[in-house]
Structures are given as C-alpha cells and as structure tokens.
Amino acid sequence: MAGPVIERRGQVHEGSTTDQRLLDSRGATDWVHTDPWRVLRIQAEFVEGFGALAETGPAIAVFGSARTPVDHPFYAIGEEVGRKLVEADFAVITGGGPGAMEAANKGACEAGGASVGLGIELPFESGLNQWVDKGINFRYFFARKTMFVKYSQGFVVLPGGLGTLDELFEALTLVQTRKVTSFPIVLIGTSYWSGLVGWLRETVLAEGKINAADLDMLVLTDDVDEAVSLMVAAREDRWPSPEPERPE
Ligand SMILES: C/C(=C\CNc1ncnc2c1ncn2[C@@H]1O[C@H](COP(=O)(O)O)[C@@H](O)[C@H]1O)CO
C-alpha cells in the first residue's frame, strides 16, 4: 500500500500500510543521520526561526566577542548599545551567548525592550545568556545567519574575533551584492577596528579587489548615539513617517 496512491487489481501488492510501517518499525536507526533526514531538520530550523521571529518588529542585530569580560569597557558599551536601541524602539537580536552578546541583551532587557538571542549548538557547553527573553537554539550556522539578516535592519558590531568577523563580512557581501538594501553596518571601537579598515583601504582597495564605494558601507565610531542615529535614519528611509495631519 502506497499512501495516497491508489492501487487496484494487478497493481495491488499485499503488505503493510504506511501507518503500520511507521508505528511498527524497530529496525536500524542510522537513517536519522542521512542527508534527506538532515534536510528536514534544516527545513524545520527555518520554519521555527521564521515562526518565532516574524512578529519581532524592527530590530537591530548586535555582534561582538563571546569573550568580552563583564568588567571590560566594551561590555558597558554593549549594554549602552542594547539600551539605546530599545529607547529608539528597536528590538535587539544577538547570538545569545556570553560577552558582548550578553551585554547587549542585558541593556535591551533592562530597558524593557525585546531581547532576542539566536544561539548556536557548539561542541562545547554554551547556552543562552540570562538576559535573552526570546531565544532559539540553532543547529546550523547558515540557518541562524539567515535569521540575523532577515529579521534585522542593520548591524552594530562590537570588537570580536572570528565569529564576529564572519558575521560582519557576510553582511558586507550581502550589501555589496545588493541582496540587502538600506542596511547600515556600524563598527564600534575605532582603535580596535581601524587596522582592519586601513587594510581594506590600503591593500584590498589599492589592489582593485573592491571599489571605493564599498568602503562607505562601513561606519566606524566610538559614539553609541551616532550608531543608533544611523539605524534610526535607515528605518526612516525604509518606512518614512506619515506627514502629520495639519489642523484645518
Ligand atoms: C567562546 C565561548 C562561547 C561561545 N558561545 C557562543 N554563543 C553564541 N554565539 C556565538 C558563540 N561564539 C561565537 N558566537 C557567534 O560569533 C560571534 C562571536 O564570536 P567571536 O569569535 O567571539 O567574535 C557572536 O556575534 C555570535 O553570533 C565561551 O567563551
């Protein structure tokens, strides 16, 4: 029997129903590790992510090192970023981990805003930080990365390592190739980031691997208010406020 397929007369093959095979199966379990099964898990991750985040409202993703200590100045700056984004009516989305991510979630949560964490399953213990109010734990980096870009309107990037650089360069590539539009990317911490930006200008641009305009995608600042203002301006570009009604 073949599920919705009707078989009659010579086509009928005696045997179990699909239901019986599902409920009675006791066989080997290695099929759960096969690619078709993985595809379903990947799909489920997208479905869960889209379902959980669809109503988040305008949001900004904040990235930065998982290793920023709580007593480091960049932790305090991360909190300030989270708080000021909420004060500007944005939800804050982070990787849900420790360090700079935790700082931004803390700032957002304490300011009474939406504090979202998109965690990632790692070979070592991780888990969502305590300031995440809505969290999803992803198995796959690529599904998680789609959520950051789909559900945020811009990136604020605090000092970080390889994970942060990966997130930054993915965003730059998507903006450069116009896969996303009106998407500000702000690097906070001029002394931390200026070496990278200098290398992009003096080597990558000088060797003709990018255009001068590509460098305009990056704003470098130490001023959290400037970063938040850029996000607000981009939101205005996307959804201009309606003209206030004039009194008769
Ligand atoms: C390294 C430690 C924990 C890692 N836990 C993470 N949880 C969630 N997201 C993470 C984690 N580590 C990296 N990320 C993502 O990359 C960015 C930070 O990476 P970096 O290499 O530290 O810059 C961050 O924005 C996350 O999205 C235990 O200390």
The ligand as a MOL file (V3000), in Angstrom:
LIG
                    3D

  0  0  0     0  0            999 V3000
M  V30 BEGIN CTAB
M  V30 COUNTS 29 31 0 0 0
M  V30 BEGIN ATOM
M  V30 1 C 33.5750 31.0160 23.1640 0
M  V30 2 C 32.5090 30.7820 24.1920 0
M  V30 3 C 31.2200 30.6090 23.9050 0
M  V30 4 C 30.6970 30.6550 22.5210 0
M  V30 5 N 29.2940 30.8220 22.5090 0
M  V30 6 C 28.6300 31.4280 21.5370 0
M  V30 7 N 27.2900 31.5130 21.6550 0
M  V30 8 C 26.5840 32.1620 20.7150 0
M  V30 9 N 27.1350 32.7470 19.6300 0
M  V30 10 C 28.4530 32.6640 19.4890 0
M  V30 11 C 29.2660 31.9970 20.4050 0
M  V30 12 N 30.5350 32.0690 19.9830 0
M  V30 13 C 30.5240 32.7570 18.8370 0
M  V30 14 N 29.2840 33.1480 18.5260 0
M  V30 15 C 28.8650 33.9630 17.3560 0
M  V30 16 O 30.0120 34.6050 16.8100 0
M  V30 17 C 30.1480 35.9210 17.3590 0
M  V30 18 C 31.2170 35.9490 18.4200 0
M  V30 19 O 32.3260 35.2200 18.0070 0
M  V30 20 P 33.7960 35.6930 18.4440 0
M  V30 21 O 34.6880 34.7180 17.7570 0
M  V30 22 O 33.8400 35.5980 19.9330 0
M  V30 23 O 33.9270 37.0740 17.9300 0
M  V30 24 C 28.8490 36.3030 18.0210 0
M  V30 25 O 28.3120 37.5020 17.4830 0
M  V30 26 C 27.9530 35.0880 17.8230 0
M  V30 27 O 26.9040 35.3040 16.9210 0
M  V30 28 C 32.9180 30.7420 25.6070 0
M  V30 29 O 33.5420 31.9200 25.9840 0
M  V30 END ATOM
M  V30 BEGIN BOND
M  V30 1 1 1 2
M  V30 2 2 2 3
M  V30 3 1 2 28
M  V30 4 1 3 4
M  V30 5 1 4 5
M  V30 6 1 5 6
M  V30 7 1 6 7
M  V30 8 2 6 11
M  V30 9 2 7 8
M  V30 10 1 8 9
M  V30 11 2 9 10
M  V30 12 1 10 11
M  V30 13 1 10 14
M  V30 14 1 11 12
M  V30 15 2 12 13
M  V30 16 1 13 14
M  V30 17 1 14 15
M  V30 18 1 15 16
M  V30 19 1 15 26
M  V30 20 1 16 17
M  V30 21 1 17 18
M  V30 22 1 17 24
M  V30 23 1 18 19
M  V30 24 1 19 20
M  V30 25 2 20 21
M  V30 26 1 20 22
M  V30 27 1 20 23
M  V30 28 1 24 25
M  V30 29 1 24 26
M  V30 30 1 26 27
M  V30 31 1 28 29
M  V30 END BOND
M  V30 END CTAB
M  END
